[in-house]
Amino acid sequence: MNGVDLSDAAAKRIAKIVAGEPGKIALRVSVEGGGCSGFSYKFDLVDKRNDDDIAIEKAGATVLIDDVSLVYMGGSVIDFVDDLMGQSFQVRNPNAVASCGCGTSFSI
C-alpha cells in the first residue's frame, strides 16, 4: 500500500496552525462514511497520538492518519490551496473514482 504525502504548502500551513493552538500537536485526517459521494474527509487538531496512527512529518508539521483511513487514502497527497475561491486543505486521492463539487467527499 502506498503512503500519503504532504505538500510543502500544506506542511507550512499545518505548522502555523498548530503553533497557534496551545496543547495541540498535529492535524488528524480521517475518512468517514457519509458526504454526498459516499466518504468524506475530516480534519481535526489533536492533542495526542493514538496507537493506530501513522504519522507523516514534514517541515515541522505532523499529520496523523489512523490505519483504517489509510486504506482509503493510500497514494494521496494532502495539499493546502489559497486561491480566489478561498483557502482549504485538499486531498488528491488516486483511489477516488468520483468526488463532489466541494471536494470534501469521494467514492471508491
N, C-alpha and C positions, 0 to 999 in steps of 0.2 A: 504494500500500500504506500502511496506517495504521501509525503508530509504536507504541511501547509506553510506557505511563505508569507512574509510580511514586507510590504513595500517600504522604501525609505520614508515616504510621506506619512504612511500610517505609523511607523515606528516613532517618528518625530512628534506627531500629534498625540499618540498614546502616552509617551514620556511626559509631555507637557501637561496633559490632563491629570495623570496620576500624581505628578509632583504638586499639583494644586489641591489635591484631596487628601488631607491628613488621615493616616491609617490605611489607606488603600495601597495595594501592592501591584495590581495587574488589571488588565481588561480580560474578562471572560467572554468568549464567543461560544455560543452553543446553538444547536439545531433542535427545534421543537416542531411537533406536529401542529398544523394549522396554517393560517395565511391563505391568501386567495389561490396559491398554486400548490398547496399540499404540505410544504415545510416552510419554516421561517427561521431567520437568524435572530438571536437575542444577544445583545451586548450589555454587560454589567461590569461596573467597577467592583472589585472584591478585595477583602482584607486577609484572605487566606487561600492556600493552595490545597486542593483535595487530593486524596491518594491516587485517584484515577486520572488526574490531569496530566496532559502533555504540555510542556512549557516551550514557547517559542520566544527567544530573546534576541533583540537586535537594537543597537544604538541606545541602550538604556531603557528600552521598553520591554515589557513582558506581556505575552498573551497566553492565556490558559484555555485549553480545549479538552473536554472530557473525552474518554476513549470511544463512547458511543457516537458523539457528534463528529469525531474524526473520521468515522466510517463514511459519513456523507460528505465530508469536506476534503478528503484526500486529493492532493494536487491543486488545491485552491490557492489564490493569492488574496490576502486582505490588504485593501488599499484605502487611502483617505483622499477624497476628491473635494476640491474647493473651486467651484465654478459659478457661473451666473445663476444656476438653479439652486445653489446653496452648498453647504458643507455636509459631508456624510462619509461614513465608513461603508465600503462596498466590498463584497466578496465575489471575486471572479472564480466561479466554480465550474470546472470542466465536466463534472458529473451531471450538472443540471441540464435537462432537456428542454425545460421551459421555465420562464420566470415572469413575474408580474411587472407592471409598469413602474411600481415604486421601487423595485429592486431589492426588496427585503424578503420575498418568498420565492420558492422554486419547487420544481418537481423533478424526480429522478426516474 
